[in-house]
Amino acid sequence: MSPQAIIFGGAGFIGTHLAARLVASNQYNRVVSVDIGKPRATIAGVEYLQHDVREPIDPNIAKGAPADIFNLAAIHVTPGHPDGDYYYTNILGAVNVCKFANETGSQNVVFTSSISIYGPSEEALDEDATPAPVSAYGRSKLSAEKIKLLWQSEAAGRKLTIVRPAVIYGLYERGNFTRLSRMMERNAFIYPGRTDTIKSCGYVKDLVSSMLYMSDCNTTGVSTYNFCFEHRYTINEICTGFSRVAGYSQPRLTIPVWSMNLAVLPFEALHAVGIKTGINRDRVKKLWFSTNILPKRLVASGFRFSYDLESSLAEWKRESGVKDFD
């Protein structure tokens, strides 16, 4: 057994699933979640500590032993924060986690980056594509990758695995797929501009499986890979999946993007006077542009997905307690 696993950002959506998997694996005698917020679900066998990764991290958290480190901590909702917040949290957090790894003698780091480092593209992009981030989030994540790579290069024997996830969904998500399900439940979803926008995506349990698998396969010191289903689902196919699993009506209407941009102007005016709605032209633009990503290295490694879109949505619905797709 390895002494311990420490998850920075372990209280969030992906961190909660990762912590549950690490406990269930029986490979660690200690699993620690370090985060600033309350966990989305409390996992038995996980030790929860509160700390902000923007502040120096006390090496005593590791109790004198090295750890397998998983760095998930980030500001990631975009749009939604001032540009400076993404750099401050995601870059400084990467620096502090690397310093913690140095001080504790930890040799193995798994880091969740993002497909945002590529920027939007109608053309399919794999790991060999040149990064071209267009947002502060994407730029900050690319910078954080470079910081992690510097840490790995500074001493022999260090292992770094970087995963670039696409849109991830599942239990405790509270994000894009949850919002889509709520709108479809109310028959309120309208396709923004077209129905064939590609939204590369993946199920959270497959993501966690891939992180552990690719870390185990990492024999060269550095492994960087995209995570999403091999099939690039369109927004229409995603809506069809929700319809089949939950019985929602299939959306039929498509509204021009220019019309949607006009419709959100009152919400932007409310935001300007301090009333936040989360509705703006940047979010409309994000819906219209494709994120067309290929998980080339993951597939080439021999990783096998346990789910497809429909089977994962069905499991998510079964596991939900209060209403569909909690």
Residue pairs with C-beta under 8 A, 6 or more apart in sequence:
1 26
1 27
1 28
1 29
2 27
2 28
2 67
2 68
3 28
3 29
3 30
3 65
3 66
3 67
4 28
4 29
4 30
4 31
4 32
4 62
4 63
4 65
4 67
4 68
5 22
5 28
5 30
5 31
5 32
5 67
5 68
5 69
5 70
6 32
6 34
6 61
6 62
6 67
6 68
6 69
6 70
6 106
7 15
7 18
7 19
7 22
7 31
7 32
7 33
7 34
7 70
7 72
8 34
8 35
8 53
8 57
8 69
8 70
8 71
8 72
8 73
8 93
8 97
9 15
9 34
9 35
9 53
9 71
9 72
9 73
9 74
9 112
10 16
10 18
10 19
10 32
10 33
10 34
10 35
10 39
10 46
10 48
10 70
10 72
11 33
11 35
11 36
11 37
11 38
11 39
11 40
11 48
12 35
12 37
12 40
12 72
13 40
13 168
13 170
13 172
13 173
13 174
13 175
13 204
14 72
14 112
14 165
14 168
14 204
14 207
14 208
15 33
15 35
15 39
15 70
15 72
16 39
16 40
16 41
16 43
16 172
17 170
17 171
17 172
17 204
17 205
17 207
17 208
18 70
18 72
18 208
18 211
19 31
19 33
19 43
19 46
20 43
21 205
21 208
21 209
21 212
22 28
22 31
23 31
23 43
23 44
23 45
23 46
25 212
28 68
30 47
30 63
31 45
31 46
31 47
32 46
32 47
32 48
32 49
32 61
32 67
33 39
33 46
33 47
33 48
33 49
34 49
34 50
34 51
34 53
34 57
34 61
34 73
35 48
35 49
35 50
35 51
35 73
36 50
36 51
36 52
39 46
39 48
40 172
40 174
41 172
42 48
49 61
51 57
51 58
51 61
53 71
53 73
53 89
53 92
53 93
53 96
53 97
54 88
54 89
54 92
54 93
54 96
55 96
56 96
56 99
57 96
57 97
57 99
57 100
59 100
59 103
59 104
61 100
62 100
62 104
62 106
65 104
66 104
66 105
66 106
66 107
67 104
67 106
68 106
68 108
68 110
68 215
69 97
69 100
69 101
69 106
69 108
69 109
69 110
70 109
70 110
70 111
70 112
70 211
71 93
71 94
71 97
71 109
71 110
71 111
71 112
71 148
72 112
73 89
73 93
73 97
74 89
74 90
74 93
74 112
74 141
74 144
75 81
75 85
75 86
75 89
75 90
75 137
76 114
76 137
77 175
78 86
78 116
78 135
78 136
78 137
78 286
79 135
79 280
79 282
79 283
79 286
80 278
83 136
84 136
86 135
86 136
86 137
86 139
86 140
87 136
87 139
87 140
87 143
89 140
90 137
90 140
90 141
90 143
90 144
91 140
91 143
91 144
91 147
93 144
94 111
94 143
94 144
94 147
94 148
95 147
97 109
98 109
98 147
98 148
98 150
98 151
100 106
101 107
101 109
101 151
102 151
107 157
107 158
107 159
108 158
108 159
108 215
109 148
109 151
109 152
109 158
109 159
109 160
109 161
110 160
110 161
110 163
110 211
110 215
111 144
111 145
111 148
111 160
111 161
111 162
111 163
112 163
112 165
112 211
113 141
113 142
113 144
113 145
113 162
113 163
113 164
113 165
114 137
114 138
114 141
114 164
114 165
115 164
115 165
115 166
115 200
115 226
115 228
115 291
115 293
116 133
116 135
116 137
116 138
116 141
117 131
117 133
117 138
117 141
117 142
117 145
117 164
118 125
118 129
118 131
118 132
118 133
118 138
118 293
119 131
119 132
119 133
119 134
119 138
120 134
120 286
120 289
120 290
120 291
121 129
121 290
121 291
121 292
122 198
122 289
122 290
122 292
123 292
124 232
124 292
124 293
124 294
125 292
125 293
125 294
126 226
126 293
126 294
126 295
126 296
126 297
127 164
127 224
127 225
127 226
127 296
127 297
128 296
131 142
133 139
133 141
133 142
145 162
145 224
148 160
148 162
149 160
149 222
151 158
151 160
152 158
152 159
152 160
152 221
152 222
158 221
159 215
159 218
159 221
159 222
160 218
160 221
160 222
160 223
161 211
161 214
161 215
161 218
161 222
161 223
161 224
162 222
162 223
162 224
162 225
163 207
163 210
163 211
163 214
163 224
163 225
163 226
163 227
164 224
164 225
164 226
164 227
164 293
165 202
165 207
165 226
165 227
165 228
166 199
166 200
166 201
166 202
166 226
166 227
166 228
166 291
166 293
167 175
167 176
167 177
167 199
167 200
167 201
167 202
167 228
167 291
168 201
168 202
168 203
168 204
168 207
168 227
169 175
169 176
169 177
169 178
169 201
169 202
169 203
169 204
169 312
169 316
170 203
170 204
170 205
170 312
170 316
171 204
171 316
171 319
171 320
171 326
172 326
173 204
173 325
177 201
177 238
177 325
178 325
178 326
180 189
180 238
180 239
180 242
181 242
181 246
181 248
181 324
181 325
182 325
183 189
184 239
184 242
184 243
184 246
184 248
184 249
184 251
185 246
185 248
185 324
187 248
187 249
189 239
189 251
190 251
190 253
190 254
190 255
191 235
191 236
191 251
191 253
191 254
191 255
192 254
192 255
192 257
192 260
192 284
192 287
192 288
193 254
193 255
193 256
193 257
193 260
193 287
193 288
194 254
194 288
195 234
195 235
195 236
195 254
196 234
196 235
196 236
197 234
197 235
197 287
197 288
197 289
197 290
198 232
198 233
198 234
198 290
198 291
198 292
199 233
199 234
199 235
199 238
199 290
199 291
200 228
200 229
200 232
200 233
200 291
200 292
200 293
201 228
201 229
201 233
201 238
201 309
202 227
202 228
202 229
203 307
203 312
203 316
205 306
205 307
205 312
205 315
206 227
206 305
206 306
206 307
206 312
207 227
209 303
209 306
210 225
210 227
210 298
210 303
213 301
213 303
214 223
214 225
214 298
214 301
214 303
215 223
217 223
217 301
223 297
224 297
225 295
225 297
225 298
225 301
226 293
226 294
226 295
226 296
226 297
226 298
227 295
227 298
228 293
228 295
229 295
229 305
229 308
229 309
230 294
230 295
230 299
230 305
231 308
231 309
232 292
232 293
232 294
233 241
233 309
235 287
237 309
238 309
239 250
239 251
240 250
241 309
241 310
241 313
242 248
242 313
243 249
243 250
244 310
245 310
245 313
245 314
245 317
246 313
246 317
246 324
246 325
257 284
257 285
257 288
260 284
261 281
261 284
264 279
264 280
264 281
264 283
264 284
267 277
267 279
267 280
268 279
268 280
268 281
270 276
270 277
271 277
271 280
307 315
313 325
316 325
317 324
317 325
319 326
320 326
